[in-house]
Amino acid sequence: MRVKPYIALGFIRDHPGVSQQELEAAMFMDANGVVLLLNELEAARYLIRRRDPQDRRRHIVELTTAGRHALERADKARETLEEEVLAVLSPEERATLRRLMQRVLDGLLQPSPSGAGAAH
């Protein structure tokens, strides 16, 4: 499974009842890109989109049983690859790497102060 579909399915699994618009924001993708990705995943029968009964303008995205199984297989493959790649690191080094990567990701999600990092 490619990275974007994997990330999308994982996000949908971890955020039940997520809307298509929330997925756009979470994946830093425009609406068209998300629609194309969801079309692909829906054609593979990994998810379904349905109208939100409280707001007919919103589409709720849900995993199907096939999507859950595909994601479980991809998780196992990722874990195997991760073990191979990180084999040279001790458990402490792996924990440090994960903490540092989480800080990087958290930093990417924080709004930057106005003008910060701008070239002068």
MOPAC internal coordinates of N, CA, C and O (Angstrom, degrees):
PM7 1SCF
backbone

  N    0.0000 0     0.00 0     0.00 0    0    0    0
  C    1.4544 1     0.00 0     0.00 0    1    0    0
  C    1.5323 1   108.17 1     0.00 0    2    1    0
  O    1.2310 1   120.88 1   -42.82 1    3    2    1
  N    1.3102 1   115.93 1   137.18 1    3    2    1
  C    1.4613 1   120.94 1   178.08 1    5    3    2
  C    1.5309 1   110.79 1   -72.09 1    6    5    3
  O    1.2310 1   120.62 1   -14.56 1    7    6    5
  N    1.3124 1   116.41 1   165.44 1    7    6    5
  C    1.4613 1   122.17 1  -172.69 1    9    7    6
  C    1.5380 1   112.62 1   -64.85 1   10    9    7
  O    1.2310 1   119.51 1   129.49 1   11   10    9
  N    1.3204 1   118.53 1   -50.51 1   11   10    9
  C    1.4745 1   119.51 1  -176.30 1   13   11   10
  C    1.5307 1   112.53 1   -60.80 1   14   13   11
  O    1.2310 1   119.44 1   132.77 1   15   14   13
  N    1.3327 1   118.67 1   -47.23 1   15   14   13
  C    1.4677 1   117.50 1   176.52 1   17   15   14
  C    1.5246 1   112.26 1   -60.63 1   18   17   15
  O    1.2310 1   120.25 1   141.79 1   19   18   17
  N    1.3222 1   117.12 1   -38.21 1   19   18   17
  C    1.4580 1   121.52 1   179.44 1   21   19   18
  C    1.5319 1   110.69 1   -62.61 1   22   21   19
  O    1.2310 1   120.84 1   133.36 1   23   22   21
  N    1.3117 1   116.00 1   -46.64 1   23   22   21
  C    1.4686 1   120.24 1  -179.95 1   25   23   22
  C    1.5297 1   110.54 1   -64.55 1   26   25   23
  O    1.2310 1   120.68 1   137.04 1   27   26   25
  N    1.3219 1   116.30 1   -42.96 1   27   26   25
  C    1.4657 1   120.17 1  -179.95 1   29   27   26
  C    1.5248 1   111.33 1   -62.10 1   30   29   27
  O    1.2310 1   120.41 1   132.19 1   31   30   29
  N    1.3262 1   116.83 1   -47.81 1   31   30   29
  C    1.4623 1   119.57 1  -179.71 1   33   31   30
  C    1.5311 1   111.15 1   -63.43 1   34   33   31
  O    1.2310 1   120.34 1   140.30 1   35   34   33
  N    1.3136 1   116.96 1   -39.70 1   35   34   33
  C    1.4609 1   119.98 1   178.03 1   37   35   34
  C    1.5157 1   111.96 1   -63.76 1   38   37   35
  O    1.2310 1   120.47 1   138.93 1   39   38   37
  N    1.3218 1   116.70 1   -41.07 1   39   38   37
  C    1.4645 1   120.31 1   179.19 1   41   39   38
  C    1.5281 1   110.36 1   -65.40 1   42   41   39
  O    1.2310 1   120.81 1   137.27 1   43   42   41
  N    1.3199 1   116.05 1   -42.73 1   43   42   41
  C    1.4698 1   120.39 1   179.92 1   45   43   42
  C    1.5301 1   109.54 1   -63.29 1   46   45   43
  O    1.2310 1   120.38 1   138.02 1   47   46   45
  N    1.3264 1   116.88 1   -41.98 1   47   46   45
  C    1.4651 1   120.86 1   177.79 1   49   47   46
  C    1.5311 1   111.11 1   -61.18 1   50   49   47
  O    1.2310 1   120.73 1   136.66 1   51   50   49
  N    1.3229 1   116.21 1   -43.34 1   51   50   49
  C    1.4650 1   121.47 1  -174.78 1   53   51   50
  C    1.5214 1   113.47 1   -80.86 1   54   53   51
  O    1.2310 1   119.81 1   169.53 1   55   54   53
  N    1.3333 1   117.97 1   -10.47 1   55   54   53
  C    1.4664 1   122.71 1  -178.23 1   57   55   54
  C    1.5298 1   109.67 1  -132.29 1   58   57   55
  O    1.2310 1   120.63 1  -106.46 1   59   58   57
  N    1.3241 1   116.40 1    73.54 1   59   58   57
  C    1.4751 1   119.42 1  -178.76 1   61   59   58
  C    1.5268 1   111.39 1   -55.09 1   62   61   59
  O    1.2310 1   120.96 1   -41.82 1   63   62   61
  N    1.3174 1   115.78 1   138.18 1   63   62   61
  C    1.4583 1   120.69 1   179.12 1   65   63   62
  C    1.5193 1   114.18 1    79.20 1   66   65   63
  O    1.2310 1   120.11 1  -165.05 1   67   66   65
  N    1.3353 1   117.39 1    14.95 1   67   66   65
  C    1.4655 1   121.04 1  -178.79 1   69   67   66
  C    1.5289 1   109.61 1   -65.06 1   70   69   67
  O    1.2310 1   121.43 1   -37.26 1   71   70   69
  N    1.3182 1   114.86 1   142.74 1   71   70   69
  C    1.4659 1   119.38 1   177.01 1   73   71   70
  C    1.5278 1   109.26 1   -90.87 1   74   73   71
  O    1.2310 1   121.54 1   -17.94 1   75   74   73
  N    1.3057 1   114.65 1   162.06 1   75   74   73
  C    1.4582 1   120.78 1   177.79 1   77   75   74
  C    1.5308 1   109.69 1   -59.49 1   78   77   75
  O    1.2310 1   120.07 1   140.41 1   79   78   77
  N    1.3253 1   117.46 1   -39.59 1   79   78   77
  C    1.4643 1   121.42 1  -179.60 1   81   79   78
  C    1.5271 1   111.11 1   -66.59 1   82   81   79
  O    1.2310 1   120.00 1   141.25 1   83   82   81
  N    1.3247 1   117.60 1   -38.75 1   83   82   81
  C    1.4675 1   120.33 1   178.02 1   85   83   82
  C    1.5273 1   110.38 1   -65.75 1   86   85   83
  O    1.2310 1   120.36 1   144.49 1   87   86   85
  N    1.3097 1   116.92 1   -35.51 1   87   86   85
  C    1.4604 1   121.14 1   176.82 1   89   87   86
  C    1.5246 1   110.58 1   -65.34 1   90   89   87
  O    1.2310 1   120.30 1   140.56 1   91   90   89
  N    1.3129 1   117.04 1   -39.44 1   91   90   89
  C    1.4719 1   121.21 1   176.98 1   93   91   90
  C    1.5263 1   110.27 1   -56.63 1   94   93   91
  O    1.2310 1   120.85 1   130.99 1   95   94   93
  N    1.3327 1   115.97 1   -49.01 1   95   94   93
  C    1.4668 1   120.67 1  -178.22 1   97   95   94
  C    1.5251 1   110.76 1   -65.38 1   98   97   95
  O    1.2310 1   120.20 1   136.68 1   99   98   97
  N    1.3148 1   117.22 1   -43.32 1   99   98   97
  C    1.4587 1   121.20 1  -177.03 1  101   99   98
  C    1.5239 1   112.23 1   -65.23 1  102  101   99
  O    1.2310 1   120.62 1   146.86 1  103  102  101
  N    1.3235 1   116.41 1   -33.14 1  103  102  101
  C    1.4648 1   120.33 1  -176.99 1  105  103  102
  C    1.5255 1   113.08 1   -97.12 1  106  105  103
  O    1.2310 1   120.37 1  -177.67 1  107  106  105
  N    1.3409 1   116.90 1     2.33 1  107  106  105
  C    1.4602 1   121.40 1  -179.40 1  109  107  106
  C    1.5270 1   110.70 1    54.52 1  110  109  107
  O    1.2310 1   120.96 1  -137.37 1  111  110  109
  N    1.3471 1   115.77 1    42.63 1  111  110  109
  C    1.4655 1   121.32 1  -179.51 1  113  111  110
  C    1.5207 1   109.29 1  -121.57 1  114  113  111
  O    1.2310 1   120.83 1   -26.67 1  115  114  113
  N    1.3300 1   116.02 1   153.33 1  115  114  113
  C    1.4578 1   119.05 1   175.53 1  117  115  114
  C    1.5246 1   109.49 1   -78.57 1  118  117  115
  O    1.2310 1   121.29 1   -13.30 1  119  118  117
  N    1.3312 1   115.14 1   166.70 1  119  118  117
  C    1.4632 1   121.13 1  -175.57 1  121  119  118
  C    1.5210 1   111.70 1   -57.78 1  122  121  119
  O    1.2310 1   119.94 1   137.34 1  123  122  121
  N    1.3304 1   117.73 1   -42.66 1  123  122  121
  C    1.4539 1   121.04 1  -178.30 1  125  123  122
  C    1.5261 1   111.26 1   -63.11 1  126  125  123
  O    1.2310 1   120.22 1   136.37 1  127  126  125
  N    1.3130 1   117.18 1   -43.63 1  127  126  125
  C    1.4620 1   121.05 1   179.09 1  129  127  126
  C    1.5178 1   112.19 1   -61.93 1  130  129  127
  O    1.2310 1   120.59 1   139.60 1  131  130  129
  N    1.3312 1   116.47 1   -40.40 1  131  130  129
  C    1.4611 1   120.36 1   178.90 1  133  131  130
  C    1.5240 1   110.32 1   -68.14 1  134  133  131
  O    1.2310 1   120.14 1   138.90 1  135  134  133
  N    1.3191 1   117.34 1   -41.10 1  135  134  133
  C    1.4676 1   120.53 1   178.41 1  137  135  134
  C    1.5315 1   109.78 1   -59.66 1  138  137  135
  O    1.2310 1   119.81 1   134.96 1  139  138  137
  N    1.3274 1   117.96 1   -45.04 1  139  138  137
  C    1.4622 1   121.11 1   179.34 1  141  139  138
  C    1.5294 1   110.99 1   -62.17 1  142  141  139
  O    1.2310 1   120.66 1   137.30 1  143  142  141
  N    1.3278 1   116.35 1   -42.70 1  143  142  141
  C    1.4586 1   121.12 1   178.79 1  145  143  142
  C    1.5316 1   110.89 1   -64.22 1  146  145  143
  O    1.2310 1   120.42 1   134.45 1  147  146  145
  N    1.3238 1   116.80 1   -45.55 1  147  146  145
  C    1.4627 1   120.48 1   179.59 1  149  147  146
  C    1.5289 1   111.33 1   -66.57 1  150  149  147
  O    1.2310 1   120.05 1   144.06 1  151  150  149
  N    1.3280 1   117.52 1   -35.94 1  151  150  149
  C    1.4701 1   120.34 1   175.41 1  153  151  150
  C    1.5325 1   110.58 1   -58.44 1  154  153  151
  O    1.2310 1   121.06 1   134.92 1  155  154  153
  N    1.3257 1   115.57 1   -45.08 1  155  154  153
  C    1.4673 1   121.39 1   179.37 1  157  155  154
  C    1.5375 1   110.63 1   -62.06 1  158  157  155
  O    1.2310 1   120.48 1   134.11 1  159  158  157
  N    1.3202 1   116.68 1   -45.89 1  159  158  157
  C    1.4686 1   120.67 1  -178.02 1  161  159  158
  C    1.5266 1   111.59 1   -70.44 1  162  161  159
  O    1.2310 1   120.72 1   147.78 1  163  162  161
  N    1.3221 1   116.22 1   -32.22 1  163  162  161
  C    1.4605 1   120.07 1   177.72 1  165  163  162
  C    1.5349 1   109.99 1   -71.51 1  166  165  163
  O    1.2310 1   120.37 1   140.90 1  167  166  165
  N    1.3309 1   116.90 1   -39.10 1  167  166  165
  C    1.4663 1   120.76 1   177.69 1  169  167  166
  C    1.5334 1   110.78 1   -63.32 1  170  169  167
  O    1.2310 1   120.66 1   147.71 1  171  170  169
  N    1.3298 1   116.35 1   -32.29 1  171  170  169
  C    1.4676 1   120.87 1   177.36 1  173  171  170
  C    1.5293 1   111.64 1   -80.48 1  174  173  171
  O    1.2310 1   121.03 1   177.78 1  175  174  173
  N    1.3280 1   115.63 1    -2.22 1  175  174  173
  C    1.4778 1   122.97 1  -179.73 1  177  175  174
  C    1.5321 1   112.82 1    66.89 1  178  177  175
  O    1.2310 1   120.91 1  -150.33 1  179  178  177
  N    1.3416 1   115.86 1    29.67 1  179  178  177
  C    1.4579 1   121.39 1   178.67 1  181  179  178
  C    1.5217 1   112.63 1   -89.55 1  182  181  179
  O    1.2310 1   120.46 1   161.31 1  183  182  181
  N    1.3301 1   116.73 1   -18.69 1  183  182  181
  C    1.4612 1   120.39 1   179.69 1  185  183  182
  C    1.5124 1   110.40 1  -152.80 1  186  185  183
  O    1.2310 1   122.03 1   -13.19 1  187  186  185
  N    1.3169 1   113.71 1   166.81 1  187  186  185
  C    1.4655 1   120.98 1   172.93 1  189  187  186
  C    1.5178 1   107.73 1  -131.56 1  190  189  187
  O    1.2310 1   121.64 1   -29.08 1  191  190  189
  N    1.3156 1   114.47 1   150.92 1  191  190  189
  C    1.4649 1   121.41 1   173.78 1  193  191  190
  C    1.5167 1   106.89 1  -115.10 1  194  193  191
  O    1.2310 1   121.23 1   -43.45 1  195  194  193
  N    1.3122 1   115.26 1   136.55 1  195  194  193
  C    1.4586 1   119.11 1   177.25 1  197  195  194
  C    1.5208 1   108.21 1  -140.63 1  198  197  195
  O    1.2310 1   121.20 1   -23.25 1  199  198  197
  N    1.3194 1   115.30 1   156.75 1  199  198  197
  C    1.4618 1   120.32 1   178.11 1  201  199  198
  C    1.5217 1   109.82 1   -70.04 1  202  201  199
  O    1.2310 1   120.91 1   -38.48 1  203  202  201
  N    1.3038 1   115.86 1   141.52 1  203  202  201
  C    1.4641 1   121.51 1   174.57 1  205  203  202
  C    1.5238 1   107.35 1   -73.01 1  206  205  203
  O    1.2310 1   119.50 1   -57.17 1  207  206  205
  N    1.3338 1   118.56 1   122.83 1  207  206  205
  C    1.4632 1   119.91 1  -178.05 1  209  207  206
  C    1.5383 1   113.03 1   -63.61 1  210  209  207
  O    1.2310 1   119.99 1   155.11 1  211  210  209
  N    1.3461 1   117.63 1   -24.89 1  211  210  209
  C    1.4665 1   120.89 1   178.47 1  213  211  210
  C    1.5301 1   112.92 1   -84.48 1  214  213  211
  O    1.2310 1   120.30 1   158.71 1  215  214  213
  N    1.3257 1   117.04 1   -21.29 1  215  214  213
  C    1.4663 1   121.16 1  -179.21 1  217  215  214
  C    1.5182 1   107.73 1  -148.18 1  218  217  215
  O    1.2310 1   120.34 1   -82.63 1  219  218  217
  N    1.3132 1   116.95 1    97.37 1  219  218  217
  C    1.4600 1   122.53 1  -173.77 1  221  219  218
  C    1.5347 1   113.52 1   -62.11 1  222  221  219
  O    1.2310 1   119.98 1   166.69 1  223  222  221
  N    1.3253 1   117.64 1   -13.31 1  223  222  221
  C    1.4668 1   120.17 1   178.09 1  225  223  222
  C    1.5275 1   111.75 1   -79.36 1  226  225  223
  O    1.2310 1   120.49 1   158.42 1  227  226  225
  N    1.3302 1   116.66 1   -21.58 1  227  226  225
  C    1.4702 1   122.02 1  -176.74 1  229  227  226
  C    1.5240 1   111.41 1   -90.61 1  230  229  227
  O    1.2310 1   121.35 1   -35.19 1  231  230  229
  N    1.3183 1   115.03 1   144.81 1  231  230  229
  C    1.4581 1   121.67 1   171.60 1  233  231  230
  C    1.5216 1   108.39 1  -109.27 1  234  233  231
  O    1.2310 1   120.61 1   -52.34 1  235  234  233
  N    1.3204 1   116.43 1   127.66 1  235  234  233
  C    1.4507 1   122.65 1   174.33 1  237  235  234
  C    1.5208 1   107.30 1   -93.55 1  238  237  235
  O    1.2310 1   120.55 1   -41.55 1  239  238  237
  N    1.3220 1   116.56 1   138.45 1  239  238  237
  C    1.4555 1   122.00 1  -177.95 1  241  239  238
  C    1.5224 1   108.01 1  -112.32 1  242  241  239
  O    1.2310 1   120.81 1   -50.80 1  243  242  241
  N    1.3419 1   116.06 1   129.20 1  243  242  241
  C    1.4700 1   120.74 1  -178.10 1  245  243  242
  C    1.5176 1   110.67 1  -133.69 1  246  245  243
  O    1.2310 1   120.78 1   -35.48 1  247  246  245
  N    1.3320 1   116.11 1   144.52 1  247  246  245
  C    1.4547 1   121.04 1   175.22 1  249  247  246
  C    1.5210 1   110.46 1   -73.88 1  250  249  247
  O    1.2310 1   121.03 1   -32.50 1  251  250  249
  N    1.3074 1   115.63 1   147.50 1  251  250  249
  C    1.4608 1   121.28 1   170.80 1  253  251  250
  C    1.5326 1   107.25 1   -95.92 1  254  253  251
  O    1.2310 1   120.96 1    -6.12 1  255  254  253
  N    1.3056 1   115.78 1   173.88 1  255  254  253
  C    1.4694 1   119.90 1   175.60 1  257  255  254
  C    1.5233 1   110.02 1   -59.90 1  258  257  255
  O    1.2310 1   120.52 1   137.83 1  259  258  257
  N    1.3239 1   116.62 1   -42.17 1  259  258  257
  C    1.4766 1   120.34 1   178.15 1  261  259  258
  C    1.5263 1   110.75 1   -62.03 1  262  261  259
  O    1.2310 1   120.08 1   141.95 1  263  262  261
  N    1.3316 1   117.46 1   -38.05 1  263  262  261
  C    1.4586 1   121.32 1   177.91 1  265  263  262
  C    1.5148 1   111.79 1   -65.23 1  266  265  263
  O    1.2310 1   120.48 1   139.24 1  267  266  265
  N    1.3292 1   116.68 1   -40.76 1  267  266  265
  C    1.4752 1   120.65 1   177.60 1  269  267  266
  C    1.5293 1   111.01 1   -62.78 1  270  269  267
  O    1.2310 1   120.76 1   137.04 1  271  270  269
  N    1.3305 1   116.16 1   -42.96 1  271  270  269
  C    1.4661 1   119.98 1   179.52 1  273  271  270
  C    1.5252 1   111.11 1   -65.86 1  274  273  271
  O    1.2310 1   120.10 1   137.28 1  275  274  273
  N    1.3203 1   117.41 1   -42.72 1  275  274  273
  C    1.4683 1   121.09 1   178.55 1  277  275  274
  C    1.5193 1   110.32 1   -62.21 1  278  277  275
  O    1.2310 1   120.51 1   139.50 1  279  278  277
  N    1.3240 1   116.63 1   -40.50 1  279  278  277
  C    1.4600 1   120.88 1   179.57 1  281  279  278
  C    1.5226 1   110.78 1   -67.66 1  282  281  279
  O    1.2310 1   119.63 1   140.82 1  283  282  281
  N    1.3049 1   118.31 1   -39.18 1  283  282  281
  C    1.4733 1   121.56 1   177.08 1  285  283  282
  C    1.5282 1   110.70 1   -61.49 1  286  285  283
  O    1.2310 1   120.31 1   137.32 1  287  286  285
  N    1.3340 1   117.01 1   -42.68 1  287  286  285
  C    1.4673 1   120.77 1   177.78 1  289  287  286
  C    1.5341 1   110.69 1   -64.14 1  290  289  287
  O    1.2310 1   120.75 1   137.70 1  291  290  289
  N    1.3199 1   116.17 1   -42.30 1  291  290  289
  C    1.4687 1   120.30 1   179.84 1  293  291  290
  C    1.5285 1   110.66 1   -66.97 1  294  293  291
  O    1.2310 1   120.06 1   142.63 1  295  294  293
  N    1.3400 1   117.49 1   -37.37 1  295  294  293
  C    1.4709 1   120.86 1   176.53 1  297  295  294
  C    1.5259 1   110.49 1   -60.20 1  298  297  295
  O    1.2310 1   120.53 1   135.79 1  299  298  297
  N    1.3246 1   116.59 1   -44.21 1  299  298  297
  C    1.4676 1   120.57 1   179.80 1  301  299  298
  C    1.5222 1   110.89 1   -63.66 1  302  301  299
  O    1.2310 1   120.34 1   138.07 1  303  302  301
  N    1.3199 1   116.95 1   -41.93 1  303  302  301
  C    1.4642 1   120.77 1   178.42 1  305  303  302
  C    1.5291 1   110.53 1   -64.18 1  306  305  303
  O    1.2310 1   120.32 1   139.08 1  307  306  305
  N    1.3367 1   117.00 1   -40.92 1  307  306  305
  C    1.4661 1   120.52 1   178.26 1  309  307  306
  C    1.5169 1   110.77 1   -64.08 1  310  309  307
  O    1.2310 1   120.25 1   138.07 1  311  310  309
  N    1.3213 1   117.13 1   -41.93 1  311  310  309
  C    1.4677 1   120.71 1   179.67 1  313  311  310
  C    1.5261 1   110.84 1   -62.64 1  314  313  311
  O    1.2310 1   120.25 1   138.55 1  315  314  313
  N    1.3186 1   117.12 1   -41.45 1  315  314  313
  C    1.4585 1   121.20 1   178.52 1  317  315  314
  C    1.5224 1   110.55 1   -63.39 1  318  317  315
  O    1.2310 1   120.76 1   134.16 1  319  318  317
  N    1.3214 1   116.15 1   -45.84 1  319  318  317
  C    1.4612 1   120.57 1   178.80 1  321  319  318
  C    1.5242 1   110.66 1   -63.30 1  322  321  319
  O    1.2310 1   120.58 1   137.06 1  323  322  321
  N    1.3245 1   116.50 1   -42.94 1  323  322  321
  C    1.4641 1   120.83 1   179.22 1  325  323  322
  C    1.5330 1   110.33 1   -59.61 1  326  325  323
  O    1.2310 1   120.24 1   136.76 1  327  326  325
  N    1.3284 1   117.15 1   -43.24 1  327  326  325
  C    1.4696 1   120.93 1   178.27 1  329  327  326
  C    1.5276 1   110.68 1   -60.36 1  330  329  327
  O    1.2310 1   120.26 1   137.32 1  331  330  329
  N    1.3177 1   117.11 1   -42.68 1  331  330  329
  C    1.4617 1   120.77 1  -179.98 1  333  331  330
  C    1.5257 1   111.33 1   -65.00 1  334  333  331
  O    1.2310 1   120.58 1   134.44 1  335  334  333
  N    1.3245 1   116.49 1   -45.56 1  335  334  333
  C    1.4631 1   121.32 1  -176.44 1  337  335  334
  C    1.5239 1   111.30 1   -68.63 1  338  337  335
  O    1.2310 1   120.55 1   140.43 1  339  338  337
  N    1.3274 1   116.55 1   -39.57 1  339  338  337
  C    1.4664 1   120.56 1  -175.36 1  341  339  338
  C    1.5317 1   113.26 1   -94.15 1  342  341  339
  O    1.2310 1   120.06 1  -170.61 1  343  342  341
  N    1.3093 1   117.49 1     9.39 1  343  342  341
  C    1.4687 1   121.27 1  -176.12 1  345  343  342
  C    1.5274 1   112.52 1   -57.83 1  346  345  343
  O    1.2310 1   119.92 1   150.05 1  347  346  345
  N    1.3183 1   117.77 1   -29.95 1  347  346  345
  C    1.4681 1   120.26 1  -177.50 1  349  347  346
  C    1.5317 1   112.72 1   -78.39 1  350  349  347
  O    1.2310 1   119.96 1   170.41 1  351  350  349
  N    1.3418 1   117.67 1    -9.59 1  351  350  349
  C    1.4641 1   121.03 1  -178.72 1  353  351  350
  C    1.5243 1   111.24 1   -96.72 1  354  353  351
  O    1.2310 1   121.41 1   -35.18 1  355  354  353
  N    1.3240 1   114.91 1   144.82 1  355  354  353
  C    1.4664 1   120.14 1   174.85 1  357  355  354
  C    1.5313 1   108.35 1   -74.33 1  358  357  355
  O    1.2310 1   119.78 1   -15.33 1  359  358  357
  N    1.3300 1   118.03 1   164.67 1  359  358  357
  C    1.4707 1   120.00 1   176.06 1  361  359  358
  C    1.5354 1   112.53 1   -56.00 1  362  361  359
  O    1.2310 1   120.22 1   142.76 1  363  362  361
  N    1.3215 1   117.19 1   -37.24 1  363  362  361
  C    1.4692 1   120.68 1   178.69 1  365  363  362
  C    1.5240 1   110.92 1   -66.66 1  366  365  363
  O    1.2310 1   120.77 1   137.99 1  367  366  365
  N    1.3267 1   116.13 1   -42.01 1  367  366  365
  C    1.4650 1   119.90 1   178.28 1  369  367  366
  C    1.5270 1   111.02 1   -65.38 1  370  369  367
  O    1.2310 1   120.07 1   141.75 1  371  370  369
  N    1.3159 1   117.47 1   -38.25 1  371  370  369
  C    1.4624 1   120.73 1   176.70 1  373  371  370
  C    1.5238 1   110.73 1   -62.82 1  374  373  371
  O    1.2310 1   120.47 1   137.31 1  375  374  373
  N    1.3248 1   116.71 1   -42.69 1  375  374  373
  C    1.4720 1   120.74 1   179.09 1  377  375  374
  C    1.5271 1   110.07 1   -62.67 1  378  377  375
  O    1.2310 1   120.55 1   138.41 1  379  378  377
  N    1.3306 1   116.55 1   -41.59 1  379  378  377
  C    1.4673 1   120.48 1   178.28 1  381  379  378
  C    1.5232 1   110.52 1   -63.64 1  382  381  379
  O    1.2310 1   120.28 1   135.39 1  383  382  381
  N    1.3215 1   117.07 1   -44.61 1  383  382  381
  C    1.4641 1   121.25 1   178.78 1  385  383  382
  C    1.5244 1   110.63 1   -59.72 1  386  385  383
  O    1.2310 1   120.06 1   135.56 1  387  386  385
  N    1.3223 1   117.50 1   -44.44 1  387  386  385
  C    1.4708 1   120.53 1   179.66 1  389  387  386
  C    1.5281 1   110.99 1   -63.28 1  390  389  387
  O    1.2310 1   120.18 1   137.39 1  391  390  389
  N    1.3316 1   117.27 1   -42.61 1  391  390  389
  C    1.4720 1   120.20 1   178.30 1  393  391  390
  C    1.5243 1   110.95 1   -61.29 1  394  393  391
  O    1.2310 1   120.61 1   135.05 1  395  394  393
  N    1.3191 1   116.44 1   -44.95 1  395  394  393
  C    1.4628 1   120.29 1  -179.34 1  397  395  394
  C    1.5251 1   111.44 1   -65.43 1  398  397  395
  O    1.2310 1   120.44 1   137.92 1  399  398  397
  N    1.3216 1   116.76 1   -42.08 1  399  398  397
  C    1.4720 1   119.67 1   178.04 1  401  399  398
  C    1.5302 1   110.53 1   -63.66 1  402  401  399
  O    1.2310 1   120.10 1   141.27 1  403  402  401
  N    1.3218 1   117.42 1   -38.73 1  403  402  401
  C    1.4642 1   120.27 1   178.22 1  405  403  402
  C    1.5229 1   110.46 1   -63.57 1  406  405  403
  O    1.2310 1   120.20 1   140.19 1  407  406  405
  N    1.3388 1   117.21 1   -39.81 1  407  406  405
  C    1.4685 1   120.20 1   177.15 1  409  407  406
  C    1.5165 1   111.08 1   -62.62 1  410  409  407
  O    1.2310 1   120.29 1   139.39 1  411  410  409
  N    1.3287 1   117.05 1   -40.61 1  411  410  409
  C    1.4667 1   120.85 1   178.19 1  413  411  410
  C    1.5268 1   109.24 1   -62.19 1  414  413  411
  O    1.2310 1   120.47 1   131.52 1  415  414  413
  N    1.3402 1   116.71 1   -48.48 1  415  414  413
  C    1.4709 1   119.86 1  -179.91 1  417  415  414
  C    1.5184 1   111.48 1   -62.21 1  418  417  415
  O    1.2310 1   120.24 1   137.02 1  419  418  417
  N    1.3312 1   117.14 1   -42.98 1  419  418  417
  C    1.4635 1   120.14 1   178.13 1  421  419  418
  C    1.5242 1   110.78 1   -60.66 1  422  421  419
  O    1.2310 1   120.71 1   140.29 1  423  422  421
  N    1.3267 1   116.24 1   -39.71 1  423  422  421
  C    1.4589 1   120.36 1   178.43 1  425  423  422
  C    1.5195 1   112.61 1   -64.06 1  426  425  423
  O    1.2310 1   120.45 1   143.65 1  427  426  425
  N    1.3155 1   116.74 1   -36.35 1  427  426  425
  C    1.4644 1   120.42 1   177.97 1  429  427  426
  C    1.5218 1   111.67 1   -66.39 1  430  429  427
  O    1.2310 1   120.36 1   151.07 1  431  430  429
  N    1.3140 1   116.92 1   -28.93 1  431  430  429
  C    1.4612 1   121.01 1  -177.59 1  433  431  430
  C    1.5257 1   112.81 1   -85.68 1  434  433  431
  O    1.2310 1   120.18 1   167.06 1  435  434  433
  N    1.3228 1   117.25 1   -12.94 1  435  434  433
  C    1.4650 1   120.76 1  -179.73 1  437  435  434
  C    1.5216 1   110.17 1   -82.42 1  438  437  435
  O    1.2310 1   120.65 1   -42.60 1  439  438  437
  N    1.3421 1   116.37 1   137.40 1  439  438  437
  C    1.4701 1   117.73 1   175.14 1  441  439  438
  C    1.5216 1   109.14 1   -66.80 1  442  441  439
  O    1.2310 1   121.06 1   -43.28 1  443  442  441
  N    1.3164 1   115.58 1   136.72 1  443  442  441
  C    1.4645 1   118.74 1   179.71 1  445  443  442
  C    1.5183 1   109.17 1   -80.72 1  446  445  443
  O    1.2310 1   120.65 1   -36.09 1  447  446  445
  N    1.3531 1   116.36 1   143.91 1  447  446  445
  C    1.4714 1   119.31 1   176.26 1  449  447  446
  C    1.5212 1   109.36 1   -59.96 1  450  449  447
  O    1.2310 1   120.32 1   -34.25 1  451  450  449
  N    1.3142 1   116.99 1   145.75 1  451  450  449
  C    1.4693 1   120.18 1  -176.99 1  453  451  450
  C    1.5062 1   110.49 1   -57.10 1  454  453  451
  O    1.2310 1   122.29 1   -52.46 1  455  454  453
  N    1.3325 1   113.22 1   127.54 1  455  454  453
  C    1.4531 1   119.82 1   177.43 1  457  455  454
  C    1.5079 1   114.32 1    85.01 1  458  457  455
  O    1.2310 1   119.27 1   168.47 1  459  458  457
  N    1.3266 1   119.00 1   -11.53 1  459  458  457
  C    1.4532 1   120.75 1  -178.62 1  461  459  458
  C    1.5212 1   109.65 1   -64.07 1  462  461  459
  O    1.2310 1   121.10 1   -45.86 1  463  462  461
  N    1.2968 1   115.50 1   134.14 1  463  462  461
  C    1.4452 1   120.03 1   176.82 1  465  463  462
  C    1.5215 1   114.61 1    78.33 1  466  465  463
  O    1.2310 1   120.16 1   179.67 1  467  466  465
  N    1.3259 1   117.30 1    -0.33 1  467  466  465
  C    1.4611 1   119.17 1  -179.54 1  469  467  466
  C    1.5126 1   109.93 1   -75.78 1  470  469  467
  O    1.2310 1   120.83 1   -37.71 1  471  470  469
  N    1.3113 1   116.03 1   142.29 1  471  470  469
  C    1.4601 1   121.38 1   178.50 1  473  471  470
  C    1.5192 1   109.32 1   -72.46 1  474  473  471
  O    1.2310 1   120.87 1   -39.26 1  475  474  473
  N    1.3051 1   115.94 1   140.74 1  475  474  473
  C    1.4726 1   121.41 1   179.36 1  477  475  474
  C    1.4846 1   110.36 1  -104.86 1  478  477  475
  O    1.2310 1   120.10 1   180.00 1  479  478  477

